[in-house]
Amino acid sequence: MNDQPPGLDDPDYALFAWRRFRRILTWVGVVGLIAALVSVWALGRIYGPLGWVATLATIGGVVGTVLMAGALMGLSFLSSGTGHDEIVDRREDHED
């Protein structure tokens, strides 16, 4: 009996996995935007009003960092249980 998910080769499972990945990135984007706004607010409280360049740089840096972390996390969830990890493990075992 196979308890493994079918993997990304199965179109139905691939659609489910990509929808889940898109949902994760949407939530991470929302969190990133909130974190960026809080960062701009906190910097404004500490240093006074920020110029538009500093504001855009802060928003871009925070949102970009959070989105990159979320994308990497989502891809790791997406790849787990697809069967591809087992193929990599078998190849590494044969290299020894």
N, C-alpha and C positions, 0 to 999 in steps of 0.2 A: 504494500500500500504506500502510495507516494503522498507525503504531507507537504511537499514543496509547492509553492505557487507555480503556475504554468510558465512564467517567464515572459520577457518582453517579445518573444517570438510569436506568442498568441495575441492576435489583434485585439480581442476583447480585454485581455489583461493589460496590454500596452495602453489602451485607451483609458482604462481605470487608473493606471499608474501615472500617466501624464496629467490627467485631471487632478489627481491628488497632488502632484508636484506643483501644478499651477495654483492650486488652492493654498499650498504652503507658501509659495512666493508672494501671493496676494497679501496674506496675513503678515509676512515678514516686511513687505513694503509699507503696510500701514504702521507697523511698529517702528520701522525706520523713519518714517515721516514724523511720527510723534516724538521720537528720540531727537530728531533734528530740530524740531520746534522748541523742545525743552532746552536743548543745547544753546540755541540762539537766545532764548529768553535768559538762561543762566549767565551766558557771556555778557549780555546786555546789562544785567544787574551788577555784574562784577566790574566791567570795564566801561560802562556807559553805552550809549547808542552805537551800534555797529554800522559801518558803511555797507553799501550794497555788495561790494566785492567780498568782504569778510562774511557777510550773511550767506551769499551764494556758495562760498567755499566751505563754510561750516555745514550747510544743508547737503551739499554734494558729497562731502567727505563722510558724514555720518550715514546718510542714506546709502551711499555706495558700499561702505563697509558692512552695514547690516544686510544689504541685499546679497553681497558676495558670500557672507557667512551662511545666509539662508539658502542660497543656491547650492553651496557645497553640502550643506546638511540634507537638503532635499534630494540631491543626486545620490548621496550615500544611502538614504532610505529607499530610493528608487532602484538602486542596484542590488540591495540585499534581498536574498531569496529568489533571484531570477535564474539561478543556475550558473550564471557567469562567474560568480565567485568561486564555485567549485572547480570550474575549468582552470582558473588561474592557480588555485591551490594544487591541482594535479600537475600543472606545468612546472610549478616551483619544486614539487617533490621529485620530478624527473631530472631536474637540473643538478641535484645533489650527487 
